[in-house]
């Protein structure tokens, strides 16, 4: 568990618990309005641990965001992760919560990898080509755009990769 001071309130980044799913689903629904069945989506991801590692940001007893990391292509000695999804409730965006979710959860992910005898090699991220979060992924992970995929979901997507991650 990681505790940080964000905007005068203590924020905790911790593993998601089953009882967090309804509140995290509200964050999902507000952050991704084109997606449906938010609670079912998060429940499926939560149930897929340890392949899927889900974390929440909690501030003043409120779930304000979450992050989902996924181990790709099997449990390998050198793990390749995907930052599957990062969401912050719209009313809490712009306060550094997304950055903190990445920074505080990644050491917890690395500890989980270590328990299974793995180390972190690379991190993949896909996001809309027009998403300002690309800058966040560059700054926090060192991710760079590798390619653009036209018209994948609702618009063009970029595949970003952070290679040989030492965070």
DSSP file (Angstrom, degrees, kcal/mol; ACC not computed):
  #  RESIDUE AA STRUCTURE BP1 BP2  ACC     N-H-->O    O-->H-N    N-H-->O    O-->H-N    TCO  KAPPA ALPHA  PHI   PSI    X-CA   Y-CA   Z-CA
    1    1 A X              0   0    0      0, 0.0     2,-0.4     0, 0.0    13,-0.2   0.000 360.0 360.0 360.0 141.3    0.0    0.0    0.0
    2    2 A X  E     -A   13   0A   0     11,-2.2    11,-2.4     2,-0.0     2,-0.5  -0.975 360.0-161.0-123.1 134.1    1.3    3.5   -0.8
    3    3 A X  E     +A   12   0A   0     -2,-0.4     2,-0.3     9,-0.2     9,-0.2  -0.957  17.3 168.2-114.6 131.8    0.1    6.7    0.9
    4    4 A X  E     -A   11   0A   0      7,-2.5     7,-3.3    -2,-0.5     2,-0.7  -0.966  37.1-116.5-138.4 154.2    0.7   10.1   -0.8
    5    5 A X  E     +A   10   0A   0     -2,-0.3     2,-0.5     5,-0.2     5,-0.2  -0.849  36.2 175.2 -91.9 116.2   -0.5   13.6   -0.2
    6    6 A X  E >   -A    9   0A   0      3,-2.6     3,-2.0    -2,-0.7    90,-0.1  -0.981  69.6 -23.0-123.1 116.3   -2.6   14.8   -3.2
    7    7 A X  T 3  S-     0   0    0     -2,-0.5    -1,-0.1     1,-0.3     3,-0.1   0.899 123.5 -53.1  50.9  50.4   -4.2   18.2   -2.9
    8    8 A X  T 3  S+     0   0    0      1,-0.2     2,-0.4    -3,-0.0    -1,-0.3   0.436 121.5  99.1  68.8   0.8   -4.2   18.3    0.9
    9    9 A X  E <  S-A    6   0A   0     -3,-2.0    -3,-2.6    50,-0.0     2,-0.4  -0.944  78.1-117.2-116.9 141.0   -6.0   14.9    1.1
   10   10 A X  E     -A    5   0A   0     -2,-0.4    50,-0.7    -5,-0.2     2,-0.4  -0.609  31.2-162.4 -74.7 129.9   -4.2   11.6    1.8
   11   11 A X  E     -AB   4  59A   0     -7,-3.3    -7,-2.5    -2,-0.4     2,-0.4  -0.947   2.5-155.6-115.2 136.6   -4.6    9.3   -1.1
   12   12 A X  E     -AB   3  58A   0     46,-2.9    46,-3.1    -2,-0.4     2,-0.5  -0.929   3.6-162.1-110.8 132.4   -4.0    5.5   -0.9
   13   13 A X  E     +AB   2  57A   0    -11,-2.4   -11,-2.2    -2,-0.4     2,-0.3  -0.976  32.9 146.2-110.3 122.5   -3.1    3.3   -3.8
   14   14 A X  E     - B   0  56A   0     42,-2.0    42,-2.8    -2,-0.5     3,-0.1  -0.932  53.9 -68.2-148.8 166.7   -3.7   -0.3   -3.0
   15   15 A X  E     - B   0  55A   0     -2,-0.3    40,-0.3    40,-0.2     2,-0.2  -0.336  60.6-106.1 -56.4 140.0   -4.8   -3.6   -4.5
   16   16 A X        -     0   0    0     38,-2.8     2,-0.3     2,-0.0    38,-0.2  -0.477  33.9-151.3 -68.1 139.3   -8.4   -3.6   -5.5
   17   17 A X    >>  -     0   0    0     -2,-0.2     3,-1.9     1,-0.1     4,-0.5  -0.752  27.8-109.0-106.5 159.3  -10.7   -5.5   -3.2
   18   18 A X  G >4 S+     0   0    0      1,-0.3     3,-1.3    -2,-0.3     4,-0.4   0.872 119.8  57.1 -55.8 -37.9  -14.0   -7.2   -4.3
   19   19 A X  G 34 S+     0   0    0      1,-0.2     4,-0.4     2,-0.1    -1,-0.3   0.627  98.3  62.4 -72.4 -10.3  -16.0   -4.6   -2.4
   20   20 A X  G <> S+     0   0    0     -3,-1.9     4,-2.7     1,-0.2     5,-0.3   0.648  80.4  86.9 -82.2 -16.0  -14.3   -1.8   -4.4
   21   21 A X  H <X S+     0   0    0     -3,-1.3     4,-2.5    -4,-0.5     5,-0.2   0.883  83.9  50.8 -60.2 -45.5  -15.7   -3.0   -7.7
   22   22 A X  H  > S+     0   0    0     -4,-0.4     4,-1.3     1,-0.2    -1,-0.2   0.927 115.4  43.1 -59.2 -42.4  -19.0   -1.1   -7.7
   23   23 A X  H  > S+     0   0    0     -4,-0.4     4,-1.4     1,-0.2     3,-0.2   0.902 114.2  50.1 -69.2 -40.0  -17.3    2.2   -6.9
   24   24 A X  H  X S+     0   0    0     -4,-2.7     4,-2.7     1,-0.2    -1,-0.2   0.853 105.2  59.1 -65.0 -33.1  -14.6    1.5   -9.5
   25   25 A X  H  X S+     0   0    0     -4,-2.5     4,-2.8    -5,-0.3    -1,-0.2   0.854 101.6  53.7 -64.2 -34.0  -17.3    0.7  -12.0
   26   26 A X  H  X S+     0   0    0     -4,-1.3     4,-2.0    -3,-0.2    -1,-0.2   0.889 109.1  48.6 -65.9 -38.4  -18.7    4.2  -11.5
   27   27 A X  H  X S+     0   0    0     -4,-1.4     4,-2.6     2,-0.2     5,-0.3   0.939 112.5  48.8 -63.6 -46.8  -15.3    5.6  -12.3
   28   28 A X  H  X S+     0   0    0     -4,-2.7     4,-2.7     1,-0.2    -2,-0.2   0.932 110.7  50.5 -56.9 -48.2  -15.1    3.4  -15.4
   29   29 A X  H  < S+     0   0    0     -4,-2.8    -1,-0.2     1,-0.2    -2,-0.2   0.876 115.3  41.7 -61.5 -39.6  -18.6    4.4  -16.5
   30   30 A X  H  < S+     0   0    0     -4,-2.0     3,-0.4     1,-0.2    -1,-0.2   0.829 118.6  44.8 -78.9 -31.3  -17.8    8.1  -16.2
   31   31 A X  H  < S+     0   0    0     -4,-2.6     2,-0.3     1,-0.2    -2,-0.2   0.801 124.2  32.6 -81.5 -29.1  -14.3    7.9  -17.7
   32   32 A X    ><  +     0   0    0     -4,-2.7     3,-1.9    -5,-0.3    -1,-0.2  -0.626  66.3 168.5-127.4  71.7  -15.2    5.7  -20.6
   33   33 A X  T 3  S+     0   0    0     -3,-0.4    -1,-0.1    -2,-0.3    -4,-0.1   0.697  75.0  60.1 -64.2 -19.2  -18.8    6.6  -21.6
   34   34 A X  T 3  S+     0   0    0      2,-0.1    -1,-0.3     0, 0.0     2,-0.2   0.635  93.1  82.0 -82.0 -12.7  -18.7    4.6  -24.9
   35   35 A X    <   -     0   0    0     -3,-1.9     2,-0.2    -7,-0.2     3,-0.2  -0.602  67.5-154.1 -91.8 155.2  -18.0    1.3  -23.0
   36   36 A X        +     0   0    0     -2,-0.2     5,-0.2     1,-0.2    -2,-0.1  -0.724  61.8  33.7-122.7 170.4  -20.8   -0.7  -21.4
   37   37 A X     >  +     0   0    0     -2,-0.2     4,-2.5     3,-0.1    -1,-0.2   0.905  62.6 176.7  53.8  52.2  -21.3   -3.1  -18.5
   38   38 A X  H  > S+     0   0    0      1,-0.2     4,-2.5     2,-0.2     5,-0.2   0.885  73.1  48.1 -57.0 -46.9  -18.7   -1.5  -16.3
   39   39 A X  H  > S+     0   0    0      1,-0.2     4,-2.5     2,-0.2    -1,-0.2   0.917 113.0  47.9 -65.3 -42.0  -19.1   -3.6  -13.2
   40   40 A X  H  > S+     0   0    0      2,-0.2     4,-2.4     1,-0.2    -1,-0.2   0.912 111.0  52.5 -63.0 -42.4  -19.0   -6.9  -15.2
   41   41 A X  H  X S+     0   0    0     -4,-2.5     4,-1.9     1,-0.2    -2,-0.2   0.940 113.7  42.2 -58.0 -49.8  -15.9   -5.6  -17.1
   42   42 A X  H  X S+     0   0    0     -4,-2.5     4,-3.0     1,-0.2    -1,-0.2   0.884 111.6  55.1 -68.7 -37.5  -14.0   -4.9  -13.8
   43   43 A X  H  X S+     0   0    0     -4,-2.5     4,-2.5    -5,-0.2    -1,-0.2   0.922 107.7  50.1 -60.7 -44.0  -15.2   -8.1  -12.1
   44   44 A X  H  X S+     0   0    0     -4,-2.4     4,-0.7     2,-0.2    -1,-0.2   0.917 113.3  45.8 -60.5 -44.3  -13.8  -10.2  -15.0
   45   45 A X  H >< S+     0   0    0     -4,-1.9     3,-1.0     1,-0.2     7,-0.2   0.932 112.7  50.1 -64.3 -45.6  -10.5   -8.4  -14.7
   46   46 A X  H >< S+     0   0    0     -4,-3.0     3,-1.2     1,-0.3    -2,-0.2   0.890 108.2  53.5 -58.9 -41.7  -10.4   -8.7  -10.9
   47   47 A X  H 3< S+     0   0    0     -4,-2.5    -1,-0.3     1,-0.3    -2,-0.2   0.661  96.3  69.5 -69.4 -16.0  -11.2  -12.4  -11.2
   48   48 A X  T XX S+     0   0    0     -3,-1.0     4,-1.5    -4,-0.7     3,-1.2   0.216  82.3 167.5 -91.6  15.7   -8.2  -13.0  -13.5
   49   49 A X  T <4  +     0   0    0     -3,-1.2     4,-0.1     1,-0.3    21,-0.0  -0.438  53.5  29.7 -65.5 145.8   -5.5  -12.3  -10.9
   50   50 A X  T 34 S+     0   0    0      2,-0.1    -1,-0.3    -2,-0.1    21,-0.1  -0.984 124.8  49.1 -91.3   4.4   -2.6  -12.8  -10.8
   51   51 A X  T <4 S+     0   0    0     -3,-1.2    20,-2.2     1,-0.2     2,-0.5   0.952 119.3  43.5 -64.0 -45.2   -2.5  -12.3  -14.6
   52   52 A X  E  < S- C   0  70A   0     -4,-1.5     2,-0.6    -7,-0.2    18,-0.2  -0.881  76.5-164.7 -99.4 128.2   -4.5   -9.1  -14.2
   53   53 A X  E     - C   0  69A   0     16,-3.0    16,-2.7    -2,-0.5     2,-0.4  -0.957   8.6-167.6-117.8 115.2   -3.4   -6.9  -11.3
   54   54 A X  E     + C   0  68A   0     -2,-0.6   -38,-2.8    14,-0.2     2,-0.3  -0.853   7.1 179.4-111.1 136.2   -5.9   -4.2  -10.3
   55   55 A X  E     -BC  15  67A   0     12,-2.5    12,-2.2    -2,-0.4     2,-0.3  -0.941  10.9-151.5-132.1 152.0   -5.3   -1.3   -8.0
   56   56 A X  E     -BC  14  66A   0    -42,-2.8   -42,-2.0    -2,-0.3     2,-0.5  -0.896  12.6-137.1-121.4 155.0   -7.5    1.6   -6.8
   57   57 A X  E     -BC  13  65A   0      8,-2.6     7,-2.6    -2,-0.3     8,-1.1  -0.964  27.3-169.2-104.5 123.4   -6.8    5.1   -5.7
   58   58 A X  E     +BC  12  63A   0    -46,-3.1   -46,-2.9    -2,-0.5     2,-0.4  -0.957  10.5 175.7-120.0 132.2   -8.8    5.9   -2.6
   59   59 A X  E >  S-BC  11  62A   0      3,-2.8     3,-1.4    -2,-0.4   -48,-0.2  -0.987  72.4 -13.1-137.7 123.8   -9.2    9.4   -1.1
   60   60 A X  T 3  S-     0   0    0    -50,-0.7    -1,-0.1    -2,-0.4     3,-0.1   0.918 129.0 -53.0  50.8  49.7  -11.4   10.2    1.8
   61   61 A X  T 3  S+     0   0    0      1,-0.2     2,-0.4    -3,-0.0    -1,-0.3   0.662 117.1 114.9  61.8  19.7  -13.1    6.8    1.6
   62   62 A X  E <   -C   59   0A   0     -3,-1.4    -3,-2.8   -39,-0.0     2,-0.7  -0.969  68.8-129.6-120.7 134.1  -13.9    7.4   -2.1
   63   63 A X  E     +C   58   0A   0     -2,-0.4    -5,-0.2    -5,-0.2     3,-0.1  -0.739  33.0 170.7 -78.5 115.5  -12.6    5.4   -5.0
   64   64 A X  E     -     0   0A   0     -7,-2.6    25,-2.7    -2,-0.7     2,-0.3   0.507  58.7 -12.4-107.2  -8.7  -11.3    8.2   -7.3
   65   65 A X  E     -CD  57  88A   0     -8,-1.1    -8,-2.6    23,-0.3     2,-0.3  -0.982  54.2-153.8-175.2 172.0   -9.4    6.0   -9.8
   66   66 A X  E     -CD  56  87A   0     21,-2.4    21,-2.5    -2,-0.3     2,-0.3  -0.979   4.0-153.3-154.9 163.4   -8.0    2.7  -10.7
   67   67 A X  E     -CD  55  86A   0    -12,-2.2   -12,-2.5    -2,-0.3     2,-0.5  -0.995   6.0-157.0-140.8 143.0   -5.3    1.0  -12.8
   68   68 A X  E     -CD  54  85A   0     17,-2.6    16,-1.5    -2,-0.3    17,-1.4  -0.986   6.8-169.6-124.7 123.8   -5.2   -2.4  -14.4
   69   69 A X  E     -CD  53  83A   0    -16,-2.7   -16,-3.0    -2,-0.5     2,-0.4  -0.877   7.4-161.6-108.1 144.2   -1.9   -4.1  -15.3
   70   70 A X  E     -CD  52  82A   0     12,-2.2    12,-2.4    -2,-0.4     2,-0.5  -0.991  17.2-133.6-130.8 132.6   -1.8   -7.3  -17.4
   71   71 A X  E     - D   0  81A   0    -20,-2.2     3,-0.4    -2,-0.4     2,-0.3  -0.741  32.3-142.6 -80.5 128.1    0.9   -9.9  -17.8
   72   72 A X        -     0   0    0      8,-3.0     8,-0.5    -2,-0.5     4,-0.2  -0.697  63.3  -0.2 -97.4 142.9    1.2  -10.7  -21.5
   73   73 A X  S    S-     0   0    0     -2,-0.3    -1,-0.2     6,-0.1     2,-0.0   0.835 119.9 -47.3  57.4  44.4    1.9  -14.0  -23.2
   74   74 A X  S    S-     0   0    0     -3,-0.4     2,-1.1     1,-0.1    -2,-0.0  -0.086  83.0 -54.9  93.0 168.9    2.3  -16.2  -20.2
   75   75 A X  S    S+     0   0    0      4,-0.1     2,-0.2    -4,-0.1    -2,-0.1  -0.770  70.3 179.7 -86.4 100.8    4.1  -16.0  -16.9
   76   76 A X        -     0   0    0     -2,-1.1     3,-0.3    -4,-0.2    43,-0.2  -0.637  43.7-117.9-105.2 157.4    7.6  -15.4  -18.1
   77   77 A X  S    S+     0   0    0      1,-0.3    42,-2.5    -2,-0.2     2,-0.6   0.887 117.5  38.4 -59.2 -37.8   10.9  -15.0  -16.3
   78   78 A X  E    S- e   0 119A   0     40,-0.2    -1,-0.3    42,-0.0    42,-0.2  -0.909  96.7-147.7-113.8 101.4   11.1  -11.5  -17.9
   79   79 A X  E     - e   0 120A   0     40,-3.2    42,-3.1    -2,-0.6    43,-0.9  -0.414  10.4-154.0 -76.9 139.8    7.5  -10.2  -17.8
   80   80 A X  E     - e   0 122A   0     -8,-0.5    -8,-3.0    41,-0.2     2,-0.3  -0.971  21.9-164.3-106.8 121.4    6.0   -8.0  -20.4
   81   81 A X  E     -De  71 123A   0     41,-2.7    43,-3.1    -2,-0.6     2,-0.5  -0.719  12.4-149.6-104.3 154.1    3.2   -6.0  -18.9
   82   82 A X  E     -De  70 124A   0    -12,-2.4   -12,-2.2    -2,-0.3     2,-1.6  -0.993  17.8-135.9-117.7 132.3    0.4   -4.0  -20.5
   83   83 A X  E     -D   69   0A   0     41,-2.9    43,-0.5    -2,-0.5   -14,-0.2  -0.731  33.1-177.0 -79.1  93.9   -1.1   -1.0  -18.8
   84   84 A X  E     -     0   0A   0     -2,-1.6     2,-0.3   -16,-1.5    -1,-0.2   0.896  55.8  -8.2 -67.5 -45.2   -4.6   -2.2  -19.7
   85   85 A X  E     -D   68   0A   0    -17,-1.4   -17,-2.6    -3,-0.2     2,-0.4  -0.965  50.3-172.6-160.4 139.1   -6.6    0.6  -18.3
   86   86 A X  E     +D   67   0A   0     -2,-0.3     2,-0.4   -19,-0.2   -19,-0.2  -0.998  18.6 173.9-131.2 126.0   -6.1    3.8  -16.2
   87   87 A X  E     -D   66   0A   0    -21,-2.5   -21,-2.4    -2,-0.4     2,-0.4  -0.999  13.9-176.2-139.7 138.4   -9.2    5.8  -15.1
   88   88 A X  E     -D   65   0A   0     -2,-0.4   -23,-0.3   -23,-0.2     5,-0.1  -0.997  41.3-102.5-128.7 135.3   -9.7    8.7  -12.9
   89   89 A X    >>  -     0   0    0    -25,-2.7     3,-2.6    -2,-0.4     4,-0.6  -0.311  35.0-120.0 -55.0 135.2  -13.1   10.1  -12.1
   90   90 A X  G >4 S+     0   0    0      1,-0.3     3,-1.1     2,-0.2    -1,-0.1   0.827 112.1  56.7 -50.9 -38.4  -13.7   13.2  -14.2
   91   91 A X  G 34 S+     0   0    0      1,-0.2    -1,-0.3     3,-0.0    -2,-0.1   0.618 111.7  44.3 -71.4  -9.7  -14.1   15.5  -11.1
   92   92 A X  G X4 S+     0   0    0     -3,-2.6     3,-0.8   -28,-0.2     5,-0.4   0.361  87.2 116.9-112.0   1.8  -10.7   14.3   -9.8
   93   93 A X  T <<  +     0   0    0     -3,-1.1    -4,-0.0    -4,-0.6    -3,-0.0  -0.326  65.6  36.0 -70.7 154.6   -8.8   14.6  -13.1
   94   94 A X  T 3  S+     0   0    0      1,-0.0    -1,-0.2    -2,-0.0    -4,-0.0   0.605  89.9  98.3  80.9  12.7   -5.9   17.0  -13.4
   95   95 A X  S <  S-     0   0    0     -3,-0.8   -88,-0.1   -89,-0.0    -2,-0.1   0.280 102.0 -99.8-114.1   7.8   -4.8   16.5   -9.8
   96   96 A X  S  > S+     0   0    0    -90,-0.1     4,-2.2     3,-0.0     5,-0.1   0.552  85.3 125.9  88.0   7.6   -2.0   14.0  -10.4
   97   97 A X  H  > S+     0   0    0     -5,-0.4     4,-2.6     2,-0.2     5,-0.2   0.906  72.6  50.0 -69.5 -41.6   -4.0   10.9   -9.5
   98   98 A X  H  > S+     0   0    0      2,-0.2     4,-1.9     1,-0.2    -1,-0.2   0.929 111.9  48.7 -60.4 -45.1   -3.3    9.1  -12.7
   99   99 A X  H  > S+     0   0    0      1,-0.2     4,-2.7     2,-0.2    -2,-0.2   0.915 112.9  48.1 -59.4 -44.3    0.5    9.8  -12.3
  100  100 A X  H  X S+     0   0    0     -4,-2.2     4,-3.0     1,-0.2     5,-0.4   0.861 105.7  57.6 -68.5 -35.9    0.3    8.5   -8.7
  101  101 A X  H  X S+     0   0    0     -4,-2.6     4,-1.7     2,-0.2     5,-0.2   0.925 112.6  41.6 -58.6 -43.5   -1.6    5.4   -9.7
  102  102 A X  H  X S+     0   0    0     -4,-1.9     4,-2.1     2,-0.2    -2,-0.2   0.970 118.1  45.0 -65.9 -53.0    1.2    4.5  -12.1
  103  103 A X  H  X S+     0   0    0     -4,-2.7     4,-0.6     1,-0.2    -2,-0.2   0.862 119.7  39.5 -63.1 -39.0    4.0    5.4   -9.7
  104  104 A X  H  X S+     0   0    0     -4,-3.0     4,-0.6    -5,-0.2    -1,-0.2   0.808 117.6  46.3 -84.2 -30.1    2.6    3.8   -6.6
  105  105 A X  H  X S+     0   0    0     -4,-1.7     4,-2.4    -5,-0.4     3,-0.2   0.821  98.0  69.9 -82.6 -29.7    1.2    0.6   -8.2
  106  106 A X  H  X S+     0   0    0     -4,-2.1     4,-2.7     1,-0.2     5,-0.2   0.896  97.9  49.2 -60.3 -42.7    4.2   -0.3  -10.3
  107  107 A X  H  X S+     0   0    0     -4,-0.6     4,-2.0     1,-0.2    -1,-0.2   0.874 111.6  51.2 -61.9 -33.5    6.4   -1.2   -7.3
  108  108 A X  H  X S+     0   0    0     -4,-0.6     4,-1.9    -3,-0.2    -2,-0.2   0.878 110.2  49.0 -68.5 -37.2    3.5   -3.4   -6.0
  109  109 A X  H  X S+     0   0    0     -4,-2.4     4,-2.7     2,-0.2    -2,-0.2   0.929 110.0  51.0 -64.5 -45.8    3.4   -5.0   -9.4
  110  110 A X  H  X S+     0   0    0     -4,-2.7     4,-2.3     1,-0.2    -2,-0.2   0.874 108.7  51.8 -61.7 -36.7    7.1   -5.6   -9.4
  111  111 A X  H  X S+     0   0    0     -4,-2.0     4,-1.7     2,-0.2    -1,-0.2   0.898 109.8  49.3 -65.4 -40.1    6.8   -7.2   -5.9
  112  112 A X  H  X S+     0   0    0     -4,-1.9     4,-1.0     2,-0.2    -2,-0.2   0.912 110.5  50.5 -64.0 -42.6    4.1   -9.5   -7.2
  113  113 A X  H ><>S+     0   0    0     -4,-2.7     5,-2.9     1,-0.2     3,-0.8   0.911 107.4  54.2 -60.2 -42.2    6.3  -10.5  -10.2
  114  114 A X  H ><5S+     0   0    0     -4,-2.3     3,-1.8     1,-0.3    -1,-0.2   0.878 101.2  59.0 -60.7 -38.8    9.1  -11.2   -7.9
  115  115 A X  H 3<5S+     0   0    0     -4,-1.7    -1,-0.3     1,-0.3    -2,-0.2   0.799 108.5  45.6 -60.8 -28.7    6.9  -13.6   -5.9
  116  116 A X  T <<5S-     0   0    0     -4,-1.0    -1,-0.3    -3,-0.8    -2,-0.2   0.293 125.0-103.1 -97.6   9.7    6.4  -15.6   -9.1
  117  117 A X  T < 5S+     0   0    0     -3,-1.8     2,-0.3     1,-0.3    -3,-0.2   0.760  81.3 123.6  79.5  25.5   10.1  -15.5   -9.9
  118  118 A X      < -     0   0    0     -5,-2.9     2,-0.3    -6,-0.1    -1,-0.3  -0.800  45.3-154.8-118.5 158.9    9.8  -12.9  -12.6
  119  119 A X  E     -e   78   0A   0    -42,-2.5   -40,-3.2    -2,-0.3     2,-0.4  -0.870  32.9-100.2-122.3 162.8   11.3   -9.5  -13.3
  120  120 A X  E     +e   79   0A   0     -2,-0.3   -40,-0.2   -42,-0.2     3,-0.1  -0.709  42.0 164.4 -87.3 129.4    9.8   -6.6  -15.4
  121  121 A X  E     -     0   0A   0    -42,-3.1    44,-2.0    -2,-0.4    43,-0.4   0.815  59.4  -4.3-104.7 -66.2   11.1   -6.3  -18.9
  122  122 A X  E     -e   80   0A   0    -43,-0.9   -41,-2.7    42,-0.2     2,-0.4  -0.888  52.5-144.8-132.3 160.1    8.8   -4.0  -21.0
  123  123 A X  E     -eF  81 162A   0     39,-2.3    39,-3.0    -2,-0.3     2,-0.3  -0.997  12.7-158.2-127.0 129.7    5.5   -2.2  -20.6
  124  124 A X  E     -eF  82 161A   0    -43,-3.1   -41,-2.9    -2,-0.4     2,-0.3  -0.816  10.7-179.2-101.9 145.3    2.9   -1.8  -23.5
  125  125 A X  E     - F   0 160A   0     35,-2.5    35,-3.7    -2,-0.3     2,-0.4  -0.984   8.7-167.1-141.2 132.6    0.3    0.9  -23.5
  126  126 A X  E     + F   0 159A   0    -43,-0.5     2,-0.3    -2,-0.3    33,-0.2  -0.966  21.7 153.6-115.2 141.9   -2.4    1.5  -26.1
  127  127 A X  E     - F   0 158A   0     31,-1.7    31,-3.2    -2,-0.4    -2,-0.0  -0.976  50.7 -72.7-155.6 162.3   -4.3    4.8  -26.1
  128  128 A X  E >   - F   0 157A   0     -2,-0.3     3,-1.9    29,-0.2    29,-0.3  -0.306  43.0-123.3 -58.4 143.7   -6.2    7.0  -28.5
  129  129 A X  T 3  S+     0   0    0     27,-2.8    -1,-0.1     1,-0.3    28,-0.1   0.777 112.9  47.8 -60.9 -26.6   -3.8    8.9  -30.8
  130  130 A X  T 3  S+     0   0    0     26,-0.4     2,-0.5     4,-0.0    -1,-0.3   0.272  83.4 120.9 -98.3  11.4   -5.3   12.2  -29.5
  131  131 A X    X   -     0   0    0     -3,-1.9     3,-1.8     1,-0.1     4,-0.2  -0.642  57.4-148.7 -82.0 124.2   -5.2   11.3  -25.8
  132  132 A X  T >> S+     0   0    0     -2,-0.5     3,-1.4     1,-0.3     4,-0.6   0.664  88.5  83.7 -62.8 -15.7   -3.1   13.7  -23.7
  133  133 A X  H 3>  +     0   0    0      1,-0.3     4,-2.4     2,-0.2    -1,-0.3   0.669  68.4  81.2 -64.3 -16.1   -2.2   10.8  -21.5
  134  134 A X  H <> S+     0   0    0     -3,-1.8     4,-2.2     1,-0.2    -1,-0.3   0.909  90.5  52.0 -53.8 -40.6    0.6    9.9  -24.0
  135  135 A X  H <> S+     0   0    0     -3,-1.4     4,-2.6     1,-0.2    -1,-0.2   0.902 107.2  52.1 -63.4 -40.7    2.6   12.6  -22.2
  136  136 A X  H  X S+     0   0    0     -4,-0.6     4,-2.9     1,-0.2     5,-0.4   0.920 110.0  48.3 -59.6 -45.0    1.9   10.9  -18.9
  137  137 A X  H  X>S+     0   0    0     -4,-2.4     6,-1.8     1,-0.2     4,-1.6   0.854 112.0  49.8 -67.6 -34.5    3.1    7.6  -20.2
  138  138 A X  H  X5S+     0   0    0     -4,-2.2     4,-1.2     4,-0.2    -2,-0.2   0.945 116.4  41.3 -63.8 -48.7    6.2    9.1  -21.6
  139  139 A X  H  <5S+     0   0    0     -4,-2.6    -2,-0.2     1,-0.2    -3,-0.2   0.889 123.7  34.3 -71.0 -41.1    7.1   10.9  -18.4
  140  140 A X  H  <5S+     0   0    0     -4,-2.9    -3,-0.2    -5,-0.2    -1,-0.2   0.831 135.7  18.5 -86.4 -32.7    6.2    8.1  -15.9
  141  141 A X  H  <5S-     0   0    0     -4,-1.6    -3,-0.2    -5,-0.4    -2,-0.2   0.611  93.5-120.0-113.3 -17.6    7.2    5.0  -17.8
  142  142 A X     << +     0   0    0     -4,-1.2    21,-0.4    -5,-0.7    -4,-0.2   0.714  54.4 167.1  77.6  21.3    9.5    6.3  -20.6
  143  143 A X        -     0   0    0     -6,-1.8     2,-0.3    19,-0.2    19,-0.3  -0.438  17.6-164.2 -73.8 142.8    7.1    4.9  -23.1
  144  144 A X  E     -G  161   0A   0     17,-2.0    17,-2.4    -2,-0.1     2,-0.3  -0.942  29.0-100.0-125.6 148.7    7.5    5.9  -26.8
  145  145 A X  E     +G  160   0A   0     -2,-0.3    15,-0.3    15,-0.2     3,-0.1  -0.517  36.6 175.8 -68.5 127.0    5.0    5.5  -29.7
  146  146 A X  E     -     0   0A   0     13,-3.5     2,-0.3     1,-0.4    -1,-0.2   0.777  62.3 -16.6 -98.4 -39.1    5.9    2.5  -31.8
  147  147 A X  E     -G  159   0A   0     12,-1.2    12,-2.6     2,-0.0     2,-0.4  -0.986  55.3-122.3-161.5 163.0    3.0    2.6  -34.3
  148  148 A X  E     -G  158   0A   0     -2,-0.3     2,-0.6    10,-0.2    10,-0.2  -0.958  17.9-154.4-114.3 134.5   -0.4    4.0  -35.0
  149  149 A X  E >   -G  157   0A   0      8,-3.6     8,-2.8    -2,-0.4     3,-0.7  -0.942  22.3-129.3-110.3 116.7   -3.4    1.7  -35.6
  150  150 A X  T 3  S-     0   0    0     -2,-0.6     6,-0.1     1,-0.2     5,-0.0  -0.429  74.1 -15.8 -72.5 134.7   -6.1    3.3  -37.7
  151  151 A X  T 3  S+     0   0    0     -2,-0.2     5,-0.2     1,-0.1    -1,-0.2   0.817  81.0 150.3  49.3  46.6   -9.7    3.3  -36.6
  152  152 A X  S <  S-     0   0    0      3,-1.1     4,-0.1    -3,-0.7    -2,-0.1   0.974  74.0 -15.2 -76.4 -55.9   -9.2    0.5  -34.0
  153  153 A X  S    S-     0   0    0      2,-1.1     3,-0.1     0, 0.0     4,-0.0   0.551 132.3 -24.5-111.0 -97.1  -11.9    1.4  -31.4
  154  154 A X  S    S-     0   0    0      1,-0.1     2,-0.3     2,-0.1    -3,-0.0   0.519 129.3 -14.1 -99.0  -7.0  -13.5    4.9  -31.6
  155  155 A X  S    S-     0   0    0     -6,-0.1    -2,-1.1    -5,-0.0    -3,-1.1  -0.914 101.5 -40.0-168.5-171.6  -10.5    6.5  -33.3
  156  156 A X        -     0   0    0     -2,-0.3   -27,-2.8    -5,-0.2   -26,-0.4  -0.436  56.6-153.8 -66.7 144.1   -6.9    5.9  -34.2
  157  157 A X  E     -FG 128 149A   0     -8,-2.8    -8,-3.6   -29,-0.3     2,-0.4  -0.891   3.2-145.3-117.6 149.5   -4.8    4.2  -31.4
  158  158 A X  E     -FG 127 148A   0    -31,-3.2   -31,-1.7    -2,-0.3     2,-0.6  -0.923   8.1-142.3-111.6 144.3   -1.1    4.4  -30.7
  159  159 A X  E     -FG 126 147A   0    -12,-2.6   -13,-3.5    -2,-0.4   -12,-1.2  -0.929  22.8-171.0-100.9 121.1    0.9    1.5  -29.3
  160  160 A X  E     -FG 125 145A   0    -35,-3.7   -35,-2.5    -2,-0.6     2,-0.4  -0.877   3.9-163.5-112.3 146.0    3.5    2.8  -26.9
  161  161 A X  E     -FG 124 144A   0    -17,-2.4   -17,-2.0    -2,-0.4     2,-0.7  -0.997  12.7-159.5-132.6 132.2    6.3    0.7  -25.4
  162  162 A X  E     -F  123   0A   0    -39,-3.0   -39,-2.3    -2,-0.4     3,-0.4  -0.952  26.8-152.9-103.5 113.4    8.5    1.3  -22.4
  163  163 A X        -     0   0    0     -2,-0.7   -41,-0.2   -21,-0.4    -2,-0.0  -0.663  63.4  -0.8 -95.3 143.4   11.5   -0.9  -22.9
  164  164 A X  S    S-     0   0    0    -43,-0.4    -1,-0.2    -2,-0.3   -42,-0.2   0.929  83.9-154.3  49.6  58.4   13.8   -2.3  -20.1
  165  165 A X        +     0   0    0    -44,-2.0    -1,-0.2    -3,-0.4   -45,-0.1  -0.411  27.2 173.7 -70.4 131.7   11.8   -0.6  -17.4
  166  166 A X              0   0    0     -2,-0.2    -1,-0.1   -25,-0.1    -2,-0.0   0.235 360.0 360.0-120.0  11.3   13.7    0.1  -14.2
  167  167 A X              0   0    0    -26,-0.1    -1,-0.1   -27,-0.0   -60,-0.1   0.490 360.0 360.0 -64.1 360.0   11.0    2.0  -12.3
